[in-house]
Amino acid sequence: MDVEGKNVMADRGYDTDKIIALLEEKQANSIIPSRKHRTIQRATDWWLFKERHLVECLFNKLKHNRRLATRYDKLSCTFIAFLKLASSMIWMA
């Protein structure tokens, strides 16, 4: 896993000691909010975490296309072409 010097964003479900230790070992910046039951709450960069939400919203909008959600296209070139078309249509809307 090559995450050295990068930001790793995840939701609270990935807030485990093993994952945090692995990211610290790889010298990656973990942007994972602490779970509510933790006694020591870690600081989280909420501005970067908000960008993760925007990406999730994009994936949610893309899944409304049956062709993308069910991987209707068998060739990767046609799948990527429709993915680019759908993404640009969402961006223009």
NORFENKA-V962399 format. One record per backbone hydrogen bond with DSSP energy under -1.0 kcal/mol. CO is the residue of the C=O (numbers start at 0). NH is the residue of the N-H. If there is no record, write none. Layout:
co->{CO | CO}
nh->{NH | NH}
//
This chain:
co->{2 | 5 | 7 | 10 | 11 | 13 | 15 | 16 | 17 | 18 | 19 | 20 | 21 | 22 | 26 | 28 | 30 | 34 | 43 | 44 | 45 | 47 | 48 | 49 | 50 | 51 | 52 | 53 | 54 | 55 | 56 | 57 | 58 | 61 | 64 | 65 | 66 | 74 | 75 | 76 | 77 | 78 | 79 | 80 | 81 | 82 | 83 | 84 | 85 | 86 | 87 | 88}
nh->{5 | 28 | 30 | 13 | 14 | 15 | 19 | 20 | 21 | 22 | 23 | 24 | 25 | 27 | 4 | 7 | 9 | 37 | 45 | 48 | 49 | 51 | 52 | 53 | 54 | 55 | 56 | 57 | 58 | 59 | 60 | 61 | 62 | 64 | 68 | 69 | 71 | 78 | 79 | 80 | 81 | 82 | 83 | 84 | 85 | 86 | 87 | 88 | 89 | 90 | 91 | 92}
//
